[in-house]
Amino acid sequence: MATCESQSTHLFGSSYYANRAKLRVKIKSLAAEATIIRKEEKKYDGQSPERATLRLHRIVDVREESRAAQLAYAYLRCKPYKSIEQKAGRPIPVKRLESLIRKYGSHTAIEGFAKWLE
């Protein structure tokens, strides 16, 4: 099983760092998307359905995806989960995290995931 101490380019290959860069771009894109949505919300009256829909998308969809991406990035960088979220009020999106780790990590990156969550 690959652990954080044994991770290196010979284990993951050169695409490992490129994939981490793609994940960083995803995180930045989600932050920009939230900012854009917030600006769009301000164009509508206080209780309009358009504003409520935009706000709901930002608060639920974009925020959850951003959280999952940031947790996946922390995992791939071998940061302990407890150092990232000390008091999480919501359950961890495990399935989405696994999906992101498989997509942006190596084929063996998921092996220590369950232990990381403890």
Secondary structure, DSSP 8 states (H G I E B T S, - for coil): ---GGG--HHHH-THHHHHHHHHHHHHHHHHHHHHHHHHHHTTS-TT-HHHHHHHHIIIIIIHHHHHHHHHHHHHHTT--HHHH-SS-SS---HHHHHHHHHHHS-TTGGGGHHHHH-
